[in-house]
Amino acid sequence: MPRPPRFHFPSPSPNPSPGAAEGEPTSGRRRGEAPATGGASRRRRAIVITVSDRSARGERADASGPRVAALLTAHGFEVVATVIVPDNRRQIVAALRAAARAAALVVTTGGTGCAPRDITPEATAQVIERAAPGLAEAMRAAGAHKQPRAWLSRGIAGLYGRSLILNLPGSPAGAAESLEAIIEILPHAIDNAAAADHKEA
């Protein structure tokens, strides 16, 4: 069985609860649970998942996750948690499902290339219920203007319940450029996904 993902929640104060372990939520929240007070509504909550064997082992600092989180924050999203998981399909699937229960937008970075352990798209495909291929195509097209190798990214996008899941490349620049290409239309996509009263004509 995969280990539950270790979500990292922003500390609600400069003085975290005494005895709280690194990577554990504070203020009495359960692991994997979004903050219950303050900030944006669920439709503007986001969680960033970095997929990297080396970062998960502590061998390399995560540069992409913080850059993606900063970009989301600058565009009005509340990044309620971040997590690093290895390139392990079961752990990626578990992290995606847990994140989608807590936020309307789940963004992954890493594991979208052609290497044997780049399996983020396959794990995401196992989770999503409806694909949103236009978003992935727009990100690849935007990246290819600066770097032709952007076409090699196999990232996908889709909906799991009322949450939108996006795969970004693992490089900080590639992740930021991909997200910037579609970030302006994400609120509309999320609002549509959350429209419980939407009915067929």
N, C-alpha and C positions, 0 to 999 in steps of 0.2 A: 504494500500500500504506500502511496506517495505521502511524504510528510506534509502537513498543512503549511501553506505559505506564510512567511513571516512578514506581515505588513508593517511598514514603518509609518506611524502617524506623526504629524507635526505636533510638537509639544505645546500644550495649551498655555504654558507659562514658562518663564526662564528657569523655574525650579521644578523639575519633574518629580513625580512621586518617589519617595525614598524606596530603594530596593527594586525599582523597575529595571528589568533586564533590557539590554539593547535589543531593539526590534520588537519589543512588546508594547502594546498600547497602554497609555496612562489614563488616569481619571476613571478607573473602574471599567473601561471598555474591554470587551472580549476581543481576543485575537481575530483579525479579519473583519471587525465591525467598524463602520464609519462613525465619525463623531456625531453625536445626537443633537448638539446645540450649536447655534451660530452659523455664519457663513451662508453659502448659496443653498438653494433648493436642490433636491436630488438631481434635477435636470442639468445642473451646472457643476455637479461633482464629478471628478475624474480621478482615476487611479493609473499610475504608470508602473509597468512591469518590465524590468530589464532581464533579458534572457541571455545568460553568459556563463559558461562553465568557470572561466577564470575569475570573474567578479564574484560568483557564488562561493568560490573557494577562498576569497580574500586575496587573490594573487594580483588583481588589477583593480584599480579604483573605477567606479562606474562614472563615466563622463556623460554618456548619452541620456540616462534617466534624469539627472538634474537639469540638463538643458531642455529636455522635453517638458518637464514640470514647470520650468520658468516661462517657457513660451505659452503654455496653457494658462498659467496664472496671469500673464500679461494680456491675455484675450478674454479675461473674465471668468475663467473656470476656477473652481476651488479644488486643488489637488489634495484630497483627503488622506492619501496613503501612497507609498511607493513600496516596491518589493523587488528583490533580485532572486531569480531562480536559475538553475542550471539548464543546459540543453537536454532536458529529459521530458519526454512527451507527457507522461502522467503528471509530473509536477507542473508543467505549463498548463495543462487542462484544468488541474485543481485550482491553480492561481486565477485563471480566467473566470471560472465559475464563481469563485469566492468574491472576486472583484466586482463582477457584474451584479451581485446581490447588494453591493454597497454603493455603486456609482453608476451613472447613466453613460459615462464614457470611460472605456478601458483602452489604454494605448500601450502596446508592447514595442520594445526596441531591441533588435538583435535577432539572430537566427533565421534571417530571411534569404540568405544567399544560396549558393549551390554546393557548399561543403556537405559532407555526409551527416554531420550533426546539426545542420541548419534545418530544424524541423518545426519552427514556430508556425508556419502556414498550415502544416498538417495538423498540429494540435488545435489551432484555431478553427480549422474546418470541422473538427470533431465536436466543437462547442456551438458554433453559430447555427441558427435555424434558418436564416435567410441571408443570402449574399448581397453585398453592395459593391459590385465590381467596378462601377464608375469611379469610386473613391480611390481604389488601388491604381486604376489606370491613370487617373489624374496625377497621383503622386509620382508614378514612374515617369510620366511624360515631363513633368516639371523638373525632376532630377536630371533627366537625360539632356536637357538644354545645357547643363554645366558639366555633366559627367556621363558619357555614353554607357558606362557600366551600370548605370541606374536601371537599365532594362533587364539586368540580371536579377534584380530583386524579385522575389516570389511572394512578397507580402500580399495578404488579402484583407478584406474588410467585410463586416457583416453584423447582423443583429442577433442577439441572444436575449429573448424576452424583450424588455424595453430598453436594453442597453446596447450601445454601439461599440464594437470592438475593431480596432485598427492595428495593423502590423506596420511598423516603421523599420528602416534599416538600422544596423547596429552602430554605424559611425555617427559621432555627434553632429557633423555637418549634414550628412545624408538624412538623419532623423529630423533635424530642424527644417531643412528644405522641403522634405516630404510633407511634414505637418503644416508648414506655412502655405503650401499649395491648396489646402482644403479647409483650413481652420475657420475661415469666414462663413462657410456653409454648414459647419457642424451643429450649431445651435438649432438650425431649421430641421436637420435630419433627426436630432435627438427629440425635438418637440413633436415631430410626426410619429416617432416610435413610441412616445409616451401618451399619445392621444387615445386613451382607452375608449372614448365615445365615438371614435371614427367608425363609420359604417359604410358598407357598400351601397351605392345608389340603387 
